[in-house]
Amino acid sequence: RTRLSDKLFLGGPSSLRGFRPGGVGPRLAPTSGGGPAGGDLSFSLGTAAAWRVPMPTALAGVLPAMRAQVWTNVGSAIAVPQGESAVTFLPTLFRETRTAVGVSLFIPTAFGRLEASLCRALV
């Protein structure tokens, strides 16, 4: 049996944008709170295209140099029964793939990069 600290959780801005943290993968029973249970096998992929946002000459020195991005993320997390080979569950892993797409605007600040994103979970 896998310890909770060894489980794989997907979702949120650092692993699978467009989903709540821990929102992709196995869940606890409703009687146990219904929260994320974590998976034993997972994958995630992402791709993005980014570009500098063109600025009117009059604003070039006033506003910071902003960047825009379109992106997509895909991933899945599943439980593997104890004693079973993870390889036999690869078809299930890919069949349960979740996908999200979005656009982001990055604005540099004195405190670090500010990111505003609009995303949509497709599956």
C-alpha angles and dihedrals in degrees: 000000000000119000116239090242089059095050122109117240123191130191137071135071097304101047114017114004117210094042132082117260106279089005096127120070139023119355132206119252114272088247088060095049100277093246128138115301096186128230136256095218127035146156135188133184133182139183131187142178116209134185140174113263109240113240129203109250091244091059099038095096096036103051124049119252104270128200129206128205140188115203147170130203129192130182149133141202125198139176119247115206114244112271094018125117114251090217091068089057097053092098089054091048092055094040090058094050116146122209134199133177131194153151126240137192119207120203120184115225135176088258097050137279118332113209127194115187137183113198141174127202107220101184 
